Amino acid sequence: MYLRLIFIFLCIFLTGCEHTVNQLRAGDEEVLTGERYPINVSPSVSAVSLKLTNQEGLDEASFASLNTLLMNQGRLIDQVILIQPFSSDGEQFAFRLKSTLLKAGAKQVKVQPKIYDSGKSQWDLRVQSQAMVVSIPDCQIHDAGQWAISPYEAIGPLGCATRSNLARMVADPRDLIRSKPLDSADAVTSVGAVERYYEDDLKELLDIDFNEDN
C-alpha cells in the first residue's frame, strides 16, 4: 500500500516538473522570458559642455564627462562627432581635440565655427556625438528571496546575460536589426584544413634561418 502511494506521489511530482520545463521551453506567458528585457538599437545624440583650465586643457570634471560621453556612444569609429567652440581658447583646443580623436580611431570629426552666446559664456566648447547605440538590459536576479524556493522565477529571464554579452561584442550595432550578406569564402580550403587535421597530415611551418645570410 505504501509503495503504491509513493509511486503515485512520484508520478505527480515528475509530471509537475515536466510541465514547468515545457513551459520554459515553449515560452509560456506565466514564465519570465526575455521579452521583458529587450535589446534595442536606436540613434543616439548626446552632448556635453566642457571648460578649460588656465593651462588650456580640460578641467577634471570636463575630462571625465567627455570620456563618459564617448564610451556610452560606442566605438569611436562609428560616431559622428561635432565640436562647437564658444571662446577663443575653446576654438584653439577644438582642433587639438579633433586631432586626438582622429588618432584614437574616430573617422568623422568636425569643428564648427566659433559662436558666442551669453548663456554659454561659462563654457569653452561643446562636444556632440551621434551614433547607433545598443540599449542592453540589466540582467540581475529577479527575486533574491525566492532563490531556494523557485529558482527559475527568481533568476529572471533565462539567457538574458548571454544575449547581453553577445550584444556588447557586436562591432556594428545595426547588425542586430538588419540582415547582412555573408562574405565570400573558399569552402574547399576550409574543408581541406579540417581533413588534414583529422588525418594528421599537417603542413610544416616555414623555418627560415636568417643566420645563413651572414
Stockholm file with secondary structure:
# STOCKHOLM 1.0

chainA/1-214         MYLRLIFIFLCIFLTGCEHTVNQLRAGDEEVLTGERYPINVSPSVSAVSLKLTNQEGLDEASFASLNTLLMNQGRLIDQVILIQPFSSDGEQFAFRLKSTLLKAGAKQVKVQPKIYDSGKSQWDLRVQSQAMVVSIPDCQIHDAGQWAISPYEAIGPLGCATRSNLARMVADPRDLIRSKPLDSADAVTSVGAVERYYEDDLKELLDIDFNEDN
#=GR chainA/1-214 SS CHHHHHHHHHHHHHHHHHHHHHHHHHTCTTSCCGGGSCCEEEEEEEEEEECBCTTSSBCHHHHHHHHHHHHHTCCGGGCEEEEEECSHHHHHHHHHHHHHHHHTTCSEEEECCCCCCGGGTTCSEEEEEEEEEEECCCCCCSCGGGTTTCHHHHHCSTTHHHHHHHHHHCSSGGGGTSCCCCCCCCHHHHHHHHHHHHTTCCCCCCCCCGGGGC
#=GC SS_cons         CHHHHHHHHHHHHHHHHHHHHHHHHHTCTTSCCGGGSCCEEEEEEEEEEECBCTTSSBCHHHHHHHHHHHHHTCCGGGCEEEEEECSHHHHHHHHHHHHHHHHTTCSEEEECCCCCCGGGTTCSEEEEEEEEEEECCCCCCSCGGGTTTCHHHHHCSTTHHHHHHHHHHCSSGGGGTSCCCCCCCCHHHHHHHHHHHHTTCCCCCCCCCGGGGC
//
